[in-house]
Amino acid sequence: MAHHLGLSTKNKWQIILGYFWILVGCLLAALSIRAFLYPNHIIDGGIIGLSLILGRLLGDSYISIFFFLLNAPFIYLAYRFIRRTFVIQMLVALLLFAIFLALLEHIPTFVGDPLEIIVIGGAILGIGVGLIIRYGGCLDGSEILGIIANKRYGFTVGQVVLFFNFFVFALYGLIFLDWHIAVQSLLTFIVAFKMIDLVIVGLEEIKSVSVITQKTEELCHAIIDEMGLGLTITQGRGGYSGAERDLLHILVERLDLADLKDLVLHVDPEAFISVTNIYEVVYGQKPKKNIRSKKRSTTRLFK
C-alpha cells in the first residue's frame, strides 16, 4: 500500500511540475509575441501567424480570440485521431497562451535593430514553445495536421509544418505587400525552431554507434575498461558473404565519439562503424555502482 501511495504522489508531483512548465512556456511565448514580434510587424508561423495577420487587419484585442477559434478544429482532430490526454494538455496550453496574449497586450515594446528582434524574440519564443512541447502540450494546430498526415500519408511532421508556415509567410507578404517583413518572419521561425530543438533535446547529444567486428572480446574489454562505456552484443550474418559477425551497440556522448572511433579502429582496423543521432534515452533501472569510468555516461546502463 505504501508503495502505491508513493508512486501516486510522485506521479501527482510530476503532473503538477509538467503543467507548471507549460505555464512558463506559454508566458514566454506570449511575451515574445507581444514585446518583440508583433509590435515590429514580425509574425510567427502556423496558427499563431494567421492569428497575428487577422489581428493586424481587424484589431489587436482580438488576437487571442482568433487564435483559439482557428485552433478549435485541430482540437477536435487531436481528440479523434491522437489521444484524449494530449487534448487536455493542448487545451491547457492554448487557454494559458490566449490569456497571456490578452494580459500582455499593452506591455512595452522592445526597440532594437531587426537582427536583435529576430534573434532575441525568436529565442524566447523557441524556449517557450520548446517547454510546452517537452511537457506534453501543443500550441499550434499545424502540428496536429502534421501528425495526422504522417500517419496517413507518410509525410513527416516537419515537412507539413514547414509547408504550412511558408504558406502563412507568403500570405503575409501578399496581403501587406511587405516581403522584407515576411523574410524576417521566416528567419525568426528558424531561430525559434533551433531553440525548440535545444530545449527538447538538450545540449548533450547522444550518439548510437554500431560496430561490426571480428575482435569482439578485445573490443568489449577496451571499450568498458578504457572508456567506461557499456554496450550490447548481437549476432549478425553478412548478406553477401554469409559470414557470422558480432554487432556491438554503444551509446556515447558526442564529445566522446572521436575517442571511441579511434579506440575501435586501433583494436580492429577492419571494423565497420555506423553512427546515428539519438534524441532521448529512457531506462528503468539504475546503473551499477562498480563501473570504472573517467566520466559519468548514460551508456553505462547497457553494460
C-alpha positions as CSV (number, residue, x, y, z in Angstrom):
1,M,0.0,0.0,0.0
2,A,2.8,2.4,0.9
3,H,4.5,1.7,-2.4
4,H,1.3,2.6,-4.4
5,L,0.9,5.8,-2.3
6,G,4.5,6.8,-3.0
7,L,4.1,6.2,-6.7
8,S,0.8,8.1,-6.8
9,T,2.4,11.1,-5.0
10,K,5.4,11.0,-7.4
11,N,3.1,10.9,-10.4
12,K,1.0,13.7,-9.0
13,W,4.0,16.0,-8.5
14,Q,5.3,15.1,-12.0
15,I,1.9,16.2,-13.4
16,I,1.9,19.4,-11.4
17,L,5.5,20.2,-12.5
18,G,4.7,19.5,-16.1
19,Y,1.8,21.9,-16.1
20,F,3.9,24.5,-14.3
21,W,6.5,24.4,-17.1
22,I,3.7,24.5,-19.7
23,L,2.5,27.7,-18.0
24,V,6.1,29.1,-18.1
25,G,6.4,28.2,-21.7
26,C,3.1,29.9,-22.6
27,L,4.2,33.1,-20.7
28,L,7.5,33.2,-22.6
29,A,5.8,32.6,-26.0
30,A,3.2,35.3,-25.3
31,L,5.9,37.7,-24.1
32,S,7.9,37.2,-27.3
33,I,4.9,37.8,-29.5
34,R,3.7,40.9,-27.6
35,A,7.0,42.6,-26.8
36,F,9.3,41.6,-29.7
37,L,7.5,40.3,-32.8
38,Y,4.0,41.7,-33.3
39,P,4.9,45.4,-32.5
40,N,7.7,45.2,-35.1
41,H,5.3,43.6,-37.6
42,I,7.0,40.2,-37.4
43,I,4.8,37.1,-37.2
44,D,5.3,33.5,-36.2
45,G,4.3,30.6,-38.4
46,G,1.3,28.3,-38.1
47,I,-2.0,29.2,-36.4
48,I,-0.3,31.9,-34.3
49,G,0.9,33.6,-37.5
50,L,-2.6,33.5,-39.0
51,S,-4.0,35.0,-35.8
52,L,-1.4,37.8,-35.9
53,I,-2.4,38.6,-39.5
54,L,-6.1,38.8,-38.6
55,G,-5.2,40.9,-35.6
56,R,-3.3,43.4,-37.7
57,L,-6.3,43.5,-40.1
58,L,-9.1,43.6,-37.6
59,G,-7.7,44.7,-34.3
60,D,-5.0,43.7,-31.7
61,S,-7.5,43.0,-29.0
62,Y,-9.0,40.1,-31.0
63,I,-5.7,38.1,-31.4
64,S,-6.5,35.8,-28.5
65,I,-10.0,35.1,-29.8
66,F,-8.7,34.4,-33.4
67,F,-6.0,32.2,-32.0
68,F,-8.4,30.0,-30.1
69,L,-11.1,29.9,-32.8
70,L,-8.6,28.9,-35.5
71,N,-7.2,26.1,-33.3
72,A,-10.7,24.7,-32.5
73,P,-10.9,22.4,-35.5
74,F,-7.5,21.0,-34.6
75,I,-8.6,20.3,-31.0
76,Y,-11.3,18.1,-32.5
77,L,-8.9,16.3,-34.8
78,A,-6.5,15.7,-31.9
79,Y,-9.3,14.2,-29.9
80,R,-10.4,11.9,-32.7
81,F,-7.0,10.8,-34.2
82,I,-4.4,11.2,-31.4
83,R,-5.4,10.7,-27.7
84,R,-7.5,12.3,-25.1
85,T,-4.7,13.1,-22.6
86,F,-2.9,15.0,-25.3
87,V,-6.1,17.0,-25.9
88,I,-6.3,18.1,-22.3
89,Q,-2.7,19.3,-22.3
90,M,-3.2,21.0,-25.6
91,L,-6.4,22.8,-24.3
92,V,-4.5,23.9,-21.1
93,A,-1.6,25.3,-23.3
94,L,-4.0,27.1,-25.7
95,L,-6.0,28.7,-22.9
96,L,-2.9,29.8,-21.0
97,F,-1.3,31.3,-24.1
98,A,-4.5,33.1,-25.1
99,I,-4.9,34.5,-21.6
100,F,-1.2,35.7,-21.6
101,L,-1.6,37.3,-25.0
102,A,-4.6,39.3,-23.7
103,L,-2.8,40.3,-20.4
104,L,0.4,41.4,-22.2
105,E,-1.4,43.4,-24.9
106,H,0.0,46.8,-23.5
107,I,3.4,45.6,-22.5
108,P,6.3,48.0,-23.5
109,T,7.7,47.2,-26.9
110,F,11.3,46.1,-27.3
111,V,13.1,48.6,-29.5
112,G,16.2,47.5,-31.4
113,D,17.7,46.5,-34.7
114,P,15.8,43.9,-36.8
115,L,18.6,41.4,-36.1
116,E,18.2,41.9,-32.4
117,I,14.5,41.5,-32.6
118,I,14.8,38.3,-34.7
119,V,17.4,36.6,-32.5
120,I,16.1,37.6,-29.1
121,G,12.4,37.4,-29.9
122,G,12.9,34.1,-31.8
123,A,15.0,32.6,-29.0
124,I,12.4,33.5,-26.3
125,L,9.6,32.1,-28.5
126,G,11.5,28.9,-29.1
127,I,12.3,28.4,-25.4
128,G,8.6,28.9,-24.6
129,V,7.3,26.6,-27.3
130,G,10.0,24.0,-26.5
131,L,8.9,23.9,-22.9
132,I,5.3,23.4,-23.9
133,I,6.2,20.5,-26.3
134,R,8.7,18.9,-23.9
135,Y,6.0,18.6,-21.2
136,G,3.2,17.3,-23.5
137,G,1.4,20.4,-24.7
138,C,0.9,21.9,-28.1
139,L,0.3,25.5,-29.3
140,D,-0.3,25.1,-33.0
141,G,-2.8,23.1,-35.0
142,S,-0.4,22.7,-37.8
143,E,1.5,20.2,-35.7
144,I,-1.7,18.2,-35.3
145,L,-2.2,18.3,-39.1
146,G,1.4,17.1,-39.4
147,I,0.9,14.1,-37.0
148,I,-2.2,13.0,-38.9
149,A,-0.6,13.4,-42.3
150,N,2.4,11.4,-41.1
151,K,0.1,8.5,-40.0
152,R,-2.0,8.5,-43.2
153,Y,0.3,9.7,-46.0
154,G,3.8,9.2,-44.7
155,F,4.8,12.9,-44.7
156,T,7.0,13.9,-41.7
157,V,5.5,16.3,-39.2
158,G,8.4,18.8,-40.0
159,Q,7.5,18.7,-43.7
160,V,3.9,19.6,-43.1
161,V,4.6,22.3,-40.6
162,L,7.3,23.8,-42.9
163,F,4.8,23.9,-45.8
164,F,2.1,25.4,-43.7
165,N,4.5,28.1,-42.4
166,F,5.7,29.0,-45.9
167,F,2.0,29.5,-46.8
168,V,1.5,31.8,-43.8
169,F,4.6,33.9,-44.6
170,A,3.7,34.2,-48.3
171,L,0.1,35.2,-47.3
172,Y,1.5,37.9,-45.1
173,G,3.7,39.2,-47.9
174,L,0.8,39.2,-50.3
175,I,-1.7,40.9,-48.0
176,F,0.6,43.7,-46.7
177,L,3.0,43.8,-49.7
178,D,6.0,43.7,-47.5
179,W,8.3,40.9,-48.4
180,H,11.1,42.1,-46.2
181,I,9.0,41.5,-43.1
182,A,7.9,38.1,-44.5
183,V,11.6,37.1,-44.8
184,Q,12.3,38.4,-41.3
185,S,9.4,36.4,-40.0
186,L,10.9,33.3,-41.7
187,L,14.3,34.0,-40.1
188,T,12.6,34.4,-36.7
189,F,10.9,31.0,-37.2
190,I,14.3,29.4,-38.0
191,V,15.8,30.8,-34.8
192,A,12.8,29.6,-32.8
193,F,12.9,26.2,-34.4
194,K,16.6,25.7,-33.3
195,M,15.8,26.8,-29.8
196,I,12.9,24.4,-29.6
197,D,15.4,21.6,-30.5
198,L,17.8,22.7,-27.8
199,V,15.1,22.8,-25.2
200,I,13.6,19.4,-26.1
201,V,16.9,17.5,-26.9
202,G,19.3,19.4,-24.7
203,L,22.9,20.4,-25.3
204,E,24.4,16.9,-24.6
205,E,23.8,15.0,-27.8
206,I,23.8,11.2,-27.5
207,K,25.0,9.1,-30.4
208,S,24.2,5.5,-31.1
209,V,27.2,3.7,-32.5
210,S,27.0,0.3,-34.2
211,V,30.3,-1.6,-34.7
212,I,30.7,-4.8,-36.8
213,T,33.9,-6.6,-35.8
214,Q,35.7,-9.9,-35.7
215,K,37.5,-9.0,-32.4
216,T,34.5,-8.9,-30.1
217,E,36.3,-9.8,-26.8
218,E,39.2,-7.5,-27.2
219,L,37.0,-4.6,-28.3
220,C,34.5,-5.1,-25.5
221,H,37.2,-5.1,-22.8
222,A,38.8,-2.0,-24.4
223,I,35.5,0.0,-24.5
224,I,34.5,-1.0,-21.0
225,D,37.8,-0.6,-19.3
226,E,39.3,2.4,-21.1
227,M,36.2,4.5,-21.7
228,G,33.8,3.2,-19.0
229,L,31.0,2.7,-21.6
230,G,28.5,-0.1,-21.7
231,L,27.4,-2.0,-24.7
232,T,25.1,-4.7,-26.1
233,I,26.2,-7.5,-28.4
234,T,24.0,-9.1,-31.1
235,Q,24.9,-11.7,-33.7
236,G,24.6,-11.0,-37.4
237,R,25.4,-12.5,-40.7
238,G,26.8,-10.8,-43.8
239,G,24.2,-10.6,-46.6
240,Y,26.8,-11.1,-49.3
241,S,29.5,-13.2,-47.7
242,G,27.2,-15.1,-45.2
243,A,30.0,-14.9,-42.6
244,E,29.0,-14.6,-39.0
245,R,29.8,-11.3,-37.3
246,D,29.1,-9.7,-33.9
247,L,27.4,-6.4,-33.8
248,L,28.2,-4.1,-30.9
249,H,25.7,-1.4,-29.9
250,I,27.1,1.5,-27.9
251,L,25.6,4.8,-26.7
252,V,28.1,7.6,-26.3
253,E,28.0,11.4,-25.7
254,R,29.0,13.5,-28.7
255,L,32.3,14.7,-27.1
256,D,33.5,11.1,-26.6
257,L,32.6,9.9,-30.1
258,A,36.0,10.7,-31.7
259,D,37.8,8.8,-28.9
260,L,35.5,5.8,-29.3
261,K,36.1,5.6,-33.1
262,D,39.9,5.9,-32.6
263,L,39.8,3.1,-30.0
264,V,37.7,0.8,-32.2
265,L,39.9,1.2,-35.2
266,H,43.0,0.8,-33.0
267,V,41.8,-2.6,-31.8
268,D,40.3,-3.7,-35.1
269,P,41.4,-1.7,-38.1
270,E,38.9,-3.7,-40.3
271,A,35.9,-2.8,-38.1
272,F,32.8,-1.2,-39.7
273,I,31.3,1.7,-37.7
274,S,28.0,3.5,-38.2
275,V,26.8,6.5,-36.1
276,T,23.2,7.7,-35.7
277,N,21.7,10.5,-33.7
278,I,19.7,9.7,-30.5
279,Y,17.3,12.3,-29.1
280,E,16.2,10.6,-25.9
281,V,17.3,7.7,-23.7
282,V,14.8,6.2,-21.3
283,Y,15.7,3.5,-18.8
284,G,14.1,1.6,-16.0
285,Q,17.0,0.7,-13.7
286,K,19.9,2.4,-12.1
287,P,23.5,1.9,-13.4
288,K,25.7,-0.4,-11.5
289,K,28.0,1.3,-8.9
290,N,31.2,-0.6,-9.5
291,I,31.7,0.6,-13.1
292,R,35.1,2.2,-13.7
293,S,34.8,5.3,-15.8
294,K,36.6,8.5,-16.5
295,K,33.2,10.3,-16.5
296,R,29.6,9.7,-15.9
297,S,27.9,8.3,-19.0
298,T,24.3,7.4,-19.9
299,T,25.6,4.3,-21.8
300,R,26.6,2.5,-18.6
301,L,23.1,1.3,-18.4
302,F,23.7,-1.1,-21.2
303,K,26.8,-2.8,-19.6
